[in-house]
Amino acid sequence: MTPAAPLIEGRDLTRQFPMAAGAVTALNHASIRIDPAEYVAITGPSGCGKSTLLHLLGCVDQPSSGSLTFEGRDVARLNETERSRIRLTRIGFVFQRFFLLPMLTAWENVELPQAEAGVSRSERRTRTRELLEYVGLADRIDHRPSQLSGGEMQRVAIARALANRPALLLADEPTGELDEVTGDQIADLFDRVHADGTAIVVVTHNATVAARAGRRLAMNSGRIVAE
């Protein structure tokens, strides 16, 4: 049987940042492959390159050297419009501090990326309602972020990340701002998202969250040092 093509694959990824005292290497010849519907956790000490790697996988940043392919396409050959389209429709992002738009309701935060992707109004309404029910916030649709708890804000952020049915969900310390019980609830929701067929890559310091993944990678000094 022919093995499945990777969803995303990075080879010898290096990312350097110019500084007055000389270039800082945040990522050092890291190679990674994520298959469709896979669940991968990345762990390691602060400053080891985890978030830098996630930014490359999300097509937010580009490597100084090395190659990255997403769904068979060489990301370096894409223009910014094409990369933006991938970020909008094929990759979902969840962050430690939620980054919801404070002036918008939960409903509007989830609906916005769909509008940006050109989804019709009727489809947006159906999808937004489905997602807010999916994350257990059907009774919070008109609440703004300031009226929500940390766990509720993260649920809205997850719903927003799933709005355009991405193939890949990238999460950077998604439980870092939450208490243990609420963090476990968010981890349960990630399990459900993965079971429904979405690939997940989560960067975390939380050993309990990492243990839920099907594969765990450890990083140190800009390298992937263990699997």
LODOKE-824314 format. One record per residue (C-alpha): residue in one letter; x, y, z. Coordinates in nm, 4 decimals, decimal comma, padded with zeros to 6 digits. Layout:
LODOKE-824314
<atom><type>A</type><xx>X</xx><yy>Y</yy><zz>Z</zz></atom>
...
//
This chain:
LODOKE-824314
<atom><type>M</type><xx>00,0000</xx><yy>00,0000</yy><zz>00,0000</zz></atom>
<atom><type>T</type><xx>00,1315</xx><yy>00,3453</yy><zz>-00,0942</zz></atom>
<atom><type>P</type><xx>00,1817</xx><yy>00,5588</yy><zz>00,2174</zz></atom>
<atom><type>A</type><xx>-00,0345</xx><yy>00,8698</yy><zz>00,2450</zz></atom>
<atom><type>A</type><xx>00,1233</xx><yy>01,1965</yy><zz>00,1358</zz></atom>
<atom><type>P</type><xx>00,2076</xx><yy>01,4268</yy><zz>00,4250</zz></atom>
<atom><type>L</type><xx>-00,0262</xx><yy>01,7132</yy><zz>00,5008</zz></atom>
<atom><type>I</type><xx>00,2730</xx><yy>01,9340</yy><zz>00,5762</zz></atom>
<atom><type>E</type><xx>00,6444</xx><yy>01,8608</yy><zz>00,5698</zz></atom>
<atom><type>G</type><xx>00,9433</xx><yy>02,0716</yy><zz>00,6652</zz></atom>
<atom><type>R</type><xx>01,2984</xx><yy>01,9673</yy><zz>00,5840</zz></atom>
<atom><type>D</type><xx>01,6093</xx><yy>02,1203</yy><zz>00,7418</zz></atom>
<atom><type>L</type><xx>01,4154</xx><yy>02,4258</yy><zz>00,8528</zz></atom>
<atom><type>T</type><xx>01,6390</xx><yy>02,7018</yy><zz>00,9865</zz></atom>
<atom><type>R</type><xx>01,5187</xx><yy>03,0423</yy><zz>01,1020</zz></atom>
<atom><type>Q</type><xx>01,7637</xx><yy>03,3153</yy><zz>01,1915</zz></atom>
<atom><type>F</type><xx>01,6800</xx><yy>03,6645</yy><zz>01,3137</zz></atom>
<atom><type>P</type><xx>01,9292</xx><yy>03,9478</yy><zz>01,2514</zz></atom>
<atom><type>M</type><xx>02,0382</xx><yy>04,1301</yy><zz>01,5657</zz></atom>
<atom><type>A</type><xx>02,2884</xx><yy>04,4092</yy><zz>01,6288</zz></atom>
<atom><type>A</type><xx>02,5234</xx><yy>04,1642</yy><zz>01,7993</zz></atom>
<atom><type>G</type><xx>02,4834</xx><yy>03,9031</yy><zz>01,5260</zz></atom>
<atom><type>A</type><xx>02,2173</xx><yy>03,6670</yy><zz>01,3940</zz></atom>
<atom><type>V</type><xx>02,0179</xx><yy>03,4617</yy><zz>01,6465</zz></atom>
<atom><type>T</type><xx>01,9276</xx><yy>03,1101</yy><zz>01,5339</zz></atom>
<atom><type>A</type><xx>01,5812</xx><yy>03,0263</yy><zz>01,6666</zz></atom>
<atom><type>L</type><xx>01,5413</xx><yy>02,7101</yy><zz>01,4597</zz></atom>
<atom><type>N</type><xx>01,8339</xx><yy>02,4934</yy><zz>01,3542</zz></atom>
<atom><type>H</type><xx>01,7882</xx><yy>02,2362</yy><zz>01,0754</zz></atom>
<atom><type>A</type><xx>01,4599</xx><yy>02,0980</yy><zz>01,2108</zz></atom>
<atom><type>S</type><xx>01,2692</xx><yy>01,8441</yy><zz>01,0028</zz></atom>
<atom><type>I</type><xx>00,9085</xx><yy>01,7517</yy><zz>01,0679</zz></atom>
<atom><type>R</type><xx>00,6277</xx><yy>01,5680</yy><zz>00,8907</zz></atom>
<atom><type>I</type><xx>00,2608</xx><yy>01,5894</yy><zz>00,9851</zz></atom>
<atom><type>D</type><xx>00,0213</xx><yy>01,3450</yy><zz>00,8218</zz></atom>
<atom><type>P</type><xx>-00,3498</xx><yy>01,4082</yy><zz>00,7607</zz></atom>
<atom><type>A</type><xx>-00,5606</xx><yy>01,3771</yy><zz>01,0787</zz></atom>
<atom><type>E</type><xx>-00,2501</xx><yy>01,3270</yy><zz>01,2961</zz></atom>
<atom><type>Y</type><xx>-00,2226</xx><yy>01,4690</yy><zz>01,6507</zz></atom>
<atom><type>V</type><xx>00,1280</xx><yy>01,5868</yy><zz>01,7431</zz></atom>
<atom><type>A</type><xx>00,2489</xx><yy>01,7610</yy><zz>02,0591</zz></atom>
<atom><type>I</type><xx>00,5714</xx><yy>01,9631</yy><zz>02,0677</zz></atom>
<atom><type>T</type><xx>00,7360</xx><yy>02,0164</yy><zz>02,4061</zz></atom>
<atom><type>G</type><xx>01,0567</xx><yy>02,1737</yy><zz>02,5314</zz></atom>
<atom><type>P</type><xx>01,1899</xx><yy>02,4614</yy><zz>02,7431</zz></atom>
<atom><type>S</type><xx>01,0986</xx><yy>02,8232</yy><zz>02,6778</zz></atom>
<atom><type>G</type><xx>01,3017</xx><yy>02,9754</yy><zz>02,3968</zz></atom>
<atom><type>C</type><xx>01,3861</xx><yy>02,6434</yy><zz>02,2314</zz></atom>
<atom><type>G</type><xx>01,2141</xx><yy>02,7268</yy><zz>01,9002</zz></atom>
<atom><type>K</type><xx>00,8694</xx><yy>02,5714</yy><zz>01,9455</zz></atom>
<atom><type>S</type><xx>00,6689</xx><yy>02,8807</yy><zz>01,8549</zz></atom>
<atom><type>T</type><xx>00,9075</xx><yy>02,9664</yy><zz>01,5712</zz></atom>
<atom><type>L</type><xx>00,8464</xx><yy>02,6223</yy><zz>01,4227</zz></atom>
<atom><type>L</type><xx>00,4706</xx><yy>02,6668</yy><zz>01,4626</zz></atom>
<atom><type>H</type><xx>00,4845</xx><yy>03,0006</yy><zz>01,2793</zz></atom>
<atom><type>L</type><xx>00,6622</xx><yy>02,8337</yy><zz>00,9887</zz></atom>
<atom><type>L</type><xx>00,4119</xx><yy>02,5471</yy><zz>00,9783</zz></atom>
<atom><type>G</type><xx>00,1317</xx><yy>02,8031</yy><zz>00,9764</zz></atom>
<atom><type>C</type><xx>00,2816</xx><yy>02,9892</yy><zz>00,6780</zz></atom>
<atom><type>V</type><xx>00,2968</xx><yy>03,3004</yy><zz>00,8976</zz></atom>
<atom><type>D</type><xx>00,6753</xx><yy>03,3224</yy><zz>00,8616</zz></atom>
<atom><type>Q</type><xx>00,9257</xx><yy>03,1787</yy><zz>00,6147</zz></atom>
<atom><type>P</type><xx>01,2459</xx><yy>02,9856</yy><zz>00,6912</zz></atom>
<atom><type>S</type><xx>01,5891</xx><yy>03,1335</yy><zz>00,6350</zz></atom>
<atom><type>S</type><xx>01,6781</xx><yy>02,8013</yy><zz>00,4729</zz></atom>
<atom><type>G</type><xx>01,5205</xx><yy>02,4607</yy><zz>00,4247</zz></atom>
<atom><type>S</type><xx>01,1950</xx><yy>02,3674</yy><zz>00,2520</zz></atom>
<atom><type>L</type><xx>00,8289</xx><yy>02,3510</yy><zz>00,3518</zz></atom>
<atom><type>T</type><xx>00,5460</xx><yy>02,1891</yy><zz>00,1597</zz></atom>
<atom><type>F</type><xx>00,1775</xx><yy>02,2116</yy><zz>00,2460</zz></atom>
<atom><type>E</type><xx>-00,0609</xx><yy>01,9705</yy><zz>00,0743</zz></atom>
<atom><type>G</type><xx>00,2099</xx><yy>01,9063</yy><zz>-00,1817</zz></atom>
<atom><type>R</type><xx>00,2760</xx><yy>02,2736</yy><zz>-00,2604</zz></atom>
<atom><type>D</type><xx>00,6141</xx><yy>02,4354</yy><zz>-00,2056</zz></atom>
<atom><type>V</type><xx>00,5291</xx><yy>02,7253</yy><zz>00,0247</zz></atom>
<atom><type>A</type><xx>00,8351</xx><yy>02,9250</yy><zz>-00,0879</zz></atom>
<atom><type>R</type><xx>00,6941</xx><yy>02,9356</yy><zz>-00,4408</zz></atom>
<atom><type>L</type><xx>00,3625</xx><yy>03,0850</yy><zz>-00,3298</zz></atom>
<atom><type>N</type><xx>00,2953</xx><yy>03,4564</yy><zz>-00,3291</zz></atom>
<atom><type>E</type><xx>00,1555</xx><yy>03,6319</yy><zz>-00,0220</zz></atom>
<atom><type>T</type><xx>-00,2019</xx><yy>03,6147</yy><zz>-00,1528</zz></atom>
<atom><type>E</type><xx>-00,1742</xx><yy>03,2370</yy><zz>-00,1902</zz></atom>
<atom><type>R</type><xx>-00,0168</xx><yy>03,1983</yy><zz>00,1548</zz></atom>
<atom><type>S</type><xx>-00,2902</xx><yy>03,4153</yy><zz>00,3060</zz></atom>
<atom><type>R</type><xx>-00,5524</xx><yy>03,1935</yy><zz>00,1450</zz></atom>
<atom><type>I</type><xx>-00,3927</xx><yy>02,8853</yy><zz>00,3011</zz></atom>
<atom><type>R</type><xx>-00,3906</xx><yy>03,0532</yy><zz>00,6432</zz></atom>
<atom><type>L</type><xx>-00,7541</xx><yy>03,1537</yy><zz>00,6040</zz></atom>
<atom><type>T</type><xx>-00,9025</xx><yy>02,8330</yy><zz>00,4676</zz></atom>
<atom><type>R</type><xx>-00,6686</xx><yy>02,5395</yy><zz>00,5359</zz></atom>
<atom><type>I</type><xx>-00,5067</xx><yy>02,6205</yy><zz>00,8726</zz></atom>
<atom><type>G</type><xx>-00,6713</xx><yy>02,7191</yy><zz>01,2001</zz></atom>
<atom><type>F</type><xx>-00,4841</xx><yy>02,8967</yy><zz>01,4806</zz></atom>
<atom><type>V</type><xx>-00,5426</xx><yy>02,8864</yy><zz>01,8572</zz></atom>
<atom><type>F</type><xx>-00,3297</xx><yy>03,1010</yy><zz>02,0875</zz></atom>
<atom><type>Q</type><xx>-00,2583</xx><yy>03,1170</yy><zz>02,4591</zz></atom>
<atom><type>R</type><xx>-00,4189</xx><yy>03,4611</yy><zz>02,4955</zz></atom>
<atom><type>F</type><xx>-00,7182</xx><yy>03,3973</yy><zz>02,2677</zz></atom>
<atom><type>F</type><xx>-00,6839</xx><yy>03,7142</yy><zz>02,0516</zz></atom>
<atom><type>L</type><xx>-01,0575</xx><yy>03,7563</yy><zz>02,0064</zz></atom>
<atom><type>L</type><xx>-01,1722</xx><yy>04,0936</yy><zz>01,8746</zz></atom>
<atom><type>P</type><xx>-01,3075</xx><yy>04,2645</yy><zz>02,1872</zz></atom>
<atom><type>M</type><xx>-01,5730</xx><yy>04,4723</yy><zz>02,0114</zz></atom>
<atom><type>L</type><xx>-01,7325</xx><yy>04,1652</yy><zz>01,8495</zz></atom>
<atom><type>T</type><xx>-01,9643</xx><yy>03,9093</yy><zz>02,0049</zz></atom>
<atom><type>A</type><xx>-01,8801</xx><yy>03,5397</yy><zz>02,0169</zz></atom>
<atom><type>W</type><xx>-02,1007</xx><yy>03,4930</yy><zz>01,7109</zz></atom>
<atom><type>E</type><xx>-01,9296</xx><yy>03,7720</yy><zz>01,5180</zz></atom>
<atom><type>N</type><xx>-01,5793</xx><yy>03,6488</yy><zz>01,6072</zz></atom>
<atom><type>V</type><xx>-01,6622</xx><yy>03,3059</yy><zz>01,4634</zz></atom>
<atom><type>E</type><xx>-01,8420</xx><yy>03,4450</yy><zz>01,1599</zz></atom>
<atom><type>L</type><xx>-01,5665</xx><yy>03,6899</yy><zz>01,0596</zz></atom>
<atom><type>P</type><xx>-01,3156</xx><yy>03,4452</yy><zz>00,9008</zz></atom>
<atom><type>Q</type><xx>-01,5982</xx><yy>03,2924</yy><zz>00,7006</zz></atom>
<atom><type>A</type><xx>-01,6936</xx><yy>03,6327</yy><zz>00,5645</zz></atom>
<atom><type>E</type><xx>-01,3295</xx><yy>03,6962</yy><zz>00,4750</zz></atom>
<atom><type>A</type><xx>-01,3256</xx><yy>03,3638</yy><zz>00,2868</zz></atom>
<atom><type>G</type><xx>-01,6312</xx><yy>03,4636</yy><zz>00,0839</zz></atom>
<atom><type>V</type><xx>-01,8774</xx><yy>03,2219</yy><zz>00,2436</zz></atom>
<atom><type>S</type><xx>-02,2393</xx><yy>03,3173</yy><zz>00,1799</zz></atom>
<atom><type>R</type><xx>-02,4410</xx><yy>03,4765</yy><zz>00,4591</zz></atom>
<atom><type>S</type><xx>-02,6783</xx><yy>03,1812</yy><zz>00,4939</zz></atom>
<atom><type>E</type><xx>-02,3890</xx><yy>02,9339</yy><zz>00,5094</zz></atom>
<atom><type>R</type><xx>-02,2108</xx><yy>03,1512</yy><zz>00,7663</zz></atom>
<atom><type>R</type><xx>-02,5160</xx><yy>03,1567</yy><zz>00,9896</zz></atom>
<atom><type>T</type><xx>-02,5526</xx><yy>02,7797</yy><zz>00,9772</zz></atom>
<atom><type>R</type><xx>-02,1822</xx><yy>02,7124</yy><zz>01,0328</zz></atom>
<atom><type>T</type><xx>-02,1479</xx><yy>02,9642</yy><zz>01,3157</zz></atom>
<atom><type>R</type><xx>-02,4460</xx><yy>02,8197</yy><zz>01,5002</zz></atom>
<atom><type>E</type><xx>-02,3093</xx><yy>02,4656</yy><zz>01,4548</zz></atom>
<atom><type>L</type><xx>-01,9661</xx><yy>02,5625</yy><zz>01,5874</zz></atom>
<atom><type>L</type><xx>-02,0874</xx><yy>02,7501</yy><zz>01,8934</zz></atom>
<atom><type>E</type><xx>-02,3060</xx><yy>02,4510</yy><zz>01,9794</zz></atom>
<atom><type>Y</type><xx>-02,0076</xx><yy>02,2226</yy><zz>01,9141</zz></atom>
<atom><type>V</type><xx>-01,7934</xx><yy>02,4058</yy><zz>02,1716</zz></atom>
<atom><type>G</type><xx>-02,0801</xx><yy>02,4311</yy><zz>02,4212</zz></atom>
<atom><type>L</type><xx>-02,1520</xx><yy>02,8037</yy><zz>02,3902</zz></atom>
<atom><type>A</type><xx>-02,4933</xx><yy>02,8139</yy><zz>02,2264</zz></atom>
<atom><type>D</type><xx>-02,6116</xx><yy>03,0321</yy><zz>02,5172</zz></atom>
<atom><type>R</type><xx>-02,3232</xx><yy>03,2819</yy><zz>02,4832</zz></atom>
<atom><type>I</type><xx>-02,3571</xx><yy>03,3892</yy><zz>02,1204</zz></atom>
<atom><type>D</type><xx>-02,4263</xx><yy>03,7551</yy><zz>02,2008</zz></atom>
<atom><type>H</type><xx>-02,1572</xx><yy>03,7891</yy><zz>02,4679</zz></atom>
<atom><type>R</type><xx>-01,8418</xx><yy>03,9889</yy><zz>02,4022</zz></atom>
<atom><type>P</type><xx>-01,5025</xx><yy>03,8580</yy><zz>02,5238</zz></atom>
<atom><type>S</type><xx>-01,5140</xx><yy>04,0791</yy><zz>02,8350</zz></atom>
<atom><type>Q</type><xx>-01,8318</xx><yy>03,8967</yy><zz>02,9382</zz></atom>
<atom><type>L</type><xx>-01,6782</xx><yy>03,5500</yy><zz>02,9034</zz></atom>
<atom><type>S</type><xx>-01,4508</xx><yy>03,3429</yy><zz>03,1262</zz></atom>
<atom><type>G</type><xx>-01,1046</xx><yy>03,2379</yy><zz>03,0095</zz></atom>
<atom><type>G</type><xx>-01,2290</xx><yy>02,8915</yy><zz>02,9201</zz></atom>
<atom><type>E</type><xx>-01,5235</xx><yy>03,0341</yy><zz>02,7279</zz></atom>
<atom><type>M</type><xx>-01,2967</xx><yy>03,2702</yy><zz>02,5362</zz></atom>
<atom><type>Q</type><xx>-01,0738</xx><yy>02,9784</yy><zz>02,4391</zz></atom>
<atom><type>R</type><xx>-01,3800</xx><yy>02,7842</yy><zz>02,3218</zz></atom>
<atom><type>V</type><xx>-01,4788</xx><yy>03,0770</yy><zz>02,1012</zz></atom>
<atom><type>A</type><xx>-01,1201</xx><yy>03,0898</yy><zz>01,9698</zz></atom>
<atom><type>I</type><xx>-01,1355</xx><yy>02,7197</yy><zz>01,8829</zz></atom>
<atom><type>A</type><xx>-01,4701</xx><yy>02,7661</yy><zz>01,7082</zz></atom>
<atom><type>R</type><xx>-01,3207</xx><yy>03,0560</yy><zz>01,5120</zz></atom>
<atom><type>A</type><xx>-01,0180</xx><yy>02,8441</yy><zz>01,4177</zz></atom>
<atom><type>L</type><xx>-01,2497</xx><yy>02,5734</yy><zz>01,2825</zz></atom>
<atom><type>A</type><xx>-01,4781</xx><yy>02,8143</yy><zz>01,0973</zz></atom>
<atom><type>N</type><xx>-01,3487</xx><yy>02,7409</yy><zz>00,7458</zz></atom>
<atom><type>R</type><xx>-01,3023</xx><yy>02,3660</yy><zz>00,8028</zz></atom>
<atom><type>P</type><xx>-00,9199</xx><yy>02,3656</yy><zz>00,8107</zz></atom>
<atom><type>A</type><xx>-00,7159</xx><yy>02,0527</yy><zz>00,7507</zz></atom>
<atom><type>L</type><xx>-00,4680</xx><yy>02,1568</yy><zz>01,0214</zz></atom>
<atom><type>L</type><xx>-00,5180</xx><yy>02,3155</yy><zz>01,3624</zz></atom>
<atom><type>L</type><xx>-00,2108</xx><yy>02,4797</yy><zz>01,5199</zz></atom>
<atom><type>A</type><xx>-00,2284</xx><yy>02,5586</yy><zz>01,8916</zz></atom>
<atom><type>D</type><xx>00,0360</xx><yy>02,7539</yy><zz>02,0851</zz></atom>
<atom><type>E</type><xx>00,0044</xx><yy>02,6908</yy><zz>02,4620</zz></atom>
<atom><type>P</type><xx>-00,3777</xx><yy>02,6730</yy><zz>02,4407</zz></atom>
<atom><type>T</type><xx>-00,4180</xx><yy>02,5977</yy><zz>02,8129</zz></atom>
<atom><type>G</type><xx>-00,1448</xx><yy>02,8301</yy><zz>02,9379</zz></atom>
<atom><type>E</type><xx>-00,3872</xx><yy>03,0976</yy><zz>03,0651</zz></atom>
<atom><type>L</type><xx>-00,6355</xx><yy>02,8501</yy><zz>03,2175</zz></atom>
<atom><type>D</type><xx>-00,6718</xx><yy>02,6695</yy><zz>03,5488</zz></atom>
<atom><type>E</type><xx>-00,6247</xx><yy>02,2916</yy><zz>03,5566</zz></atom>
<atom><type>V</type><xx>-00,9925</xx><yy>02,1965</yy><zz>03,5358</zz></atom>
<atom><type>T</type><xx>-01,0665</xx><yy>02,4384</yy><zz>03,2519</zz></atom>
<atom><type>G</type><xx>-00,7483</xx><yy>02,3315</yy><zz>03,0738</zz></atom>
<atom><type>D</type><xx>-00,8630</xx><yy>01,9694</yy><zz>03,0874</zz></atom>
<atom><type>Q</type><xx>-01,1950</xx><yy>02,0723</yy><zz>02,9335</zz></atom>
<atom><type>I</type><xx>-01,0150</xx><yy>02,2446</yy><zz>02,6466</zz></atom>
<atom><type>A</type><xx>-00,7938</xx><yy>01,9353</yy><zz>02,6013</zz></atom>
<atom><type>D</type><xx>-01,1116</xx><yy>01,7246</yy><zz>02,5851</zz></atom>
<atom><type>L</type><xx>-01,2391</xx><yy>01,9525</yy><zz>02,3095</zz></atom>
<atom><type>F</type><xx>-00,9121</xx><yy>01,9083</yy><zz>02,1184</zz></atom>
<atom><type>D</type><xx>-00,9580</xx><yy>01,5311</yy><zz>02,1450</zz></atom>
<atom><type>R</type><xx>-01,2996</xx><yy>01,5701</yy><zz>01,9879</zz></atom>
<atom><type>V</type><xx>-01,1699</xx><yy>01,7933</yy><zz>01,7078</zz></atom>
<atom><type>H</type><xx>-00,9015</xx><yy>01,5361</yy><zz>01,6309</zz></atom>
<atom><type>A</type><xx>-01,1521</xx><yy>01,2489</yy><zz>01,6384</zz></atom>
<atom><type>D</type><xx>-01,3570</xx><yy>01,4408</yy><zz>01,3813</zz></atom>
<atom><type>G</type><xx>-01,0618</xx><yy>01,4274</yy><zz>01,1396</zz></atom>
<atom><type>T</type><xx>-00,8634</xx><yy>01,7491</yy><zz>01,1844</zz></atom>
<atom><type>A</type><xx>-00,4847</xx><yy>01,7271</yy><zz>01,2177</zz></atom>
<atom><type>I</type><xx>-00,3557</xx><yy>01,9046</yy><zz>01,5285</zz></atom>
<atom><type>V</type><xx>-00,0119</xx><yy>02,0309</yy><zz>01,6251</zz></atom>
<atom><type>V</type><xx>-00,0024</xx><yy>02,1663</yy><zz>01,9796</zz></atom>
<atom><type>V</type><xx>00,2920</xx><yy>02,3409</yy><zz>02,1449</zz></atom>
<atom><type>T</type><xx>00,2637</xx><yy>02,2962</yy><zz>02,5205</zz></atom>
<atom><type>H</type><xx>00,4439</xx><yy>02,2909</yy><zz>02,8532</zz></atom>
<atom><type>N</type><xx>00,1574</xx><yy>02,0880</yy><zz>02,9971</zz></atom>
<atom><type>A</type><xx>00,2559</xx><yy>01,7210</yy><zz>03,0208</zz></atom>
<atom><type>T</type><xx>-00,1080</xx><yy>01,6143</yy><zz>03,0557</zz></atom>
<atom><type>V</type><xx>-00,2027</xx><yy>01,7889</yy><zz>02,7324</zz></atom>
<atom><type>A</type><xx>00,1020</xx><yy>01,6473</yy><zz>02,5519</zz></atom>
<atom><type>A</type><xx>00,0160</xx><yy>01,2948</yy><zz>02,6658</zz></atom>
<atom><type>R</type><xx>-00,3116</xx><yy>01,3088</yy><zz>02,4738</zz></atom>
<atom><type>A</type><xx>-00,1336</xx><yy>01,3402</yy><zz>02,1387</zz></atom>
<atom><type>G</type><xx>-00,0596</xx><yy>01,0389</yy><zz>01,9246</zz></atom>
<atom><type>R</type><xx>00,3005</xx><yy>01,1524</yy><zz>01,8755</zz></atom>
<atom><type>R</type><xx>00,5217</xx><yy>01,3737</yy><zz>02,0887</zz></atom>
<atom><type>L</type><xx>00,8288</xx><yy>01,5669</yy><zz>01,9770</zz></atom>
<atom><type>A</type><xx>01,0791</xx><yy>01,7275</yy><zz>02,2148</zz></atom>
<atom><type>M</type><xx>01,2773</xx><yy>02,0351</yy><zz>02,1172</zz></atom>
<atom><type>N</type><xx>01,5882</xx><yy>02,1974</yy><zz>02,2560</zz></atom>
<atom><type>S</type><xx>01,8136</xx><yy>02,4737</yy><zz>02,1231</zz></atom>
<atom><type>G</type><xx>01,6221</xx><yy>02,5038</yy><zz>01,7967</zz></atom>
<atom><type>R</type><xx>01,6348</xx><yy>02,1325</yy><zz>01,7170</zz></atom>
<atom><type>I</type><xx>01,3952</xx><yy>01,8414</yy><zz>01,7414</zz></atom>
<atom><type>V</type><xx>01,5922</xx><yy>01,6168</yy><zz>01,9762</zz></atom>
<atom><type>A</type><xx>01,3543</xx><yy>01,3303</yy><zz>02,0548</zz></atom>
<atom><type>E</type><xx>01,0334</xx><yy>01,1608</yy><zz>01,9447</zz></atom>
//
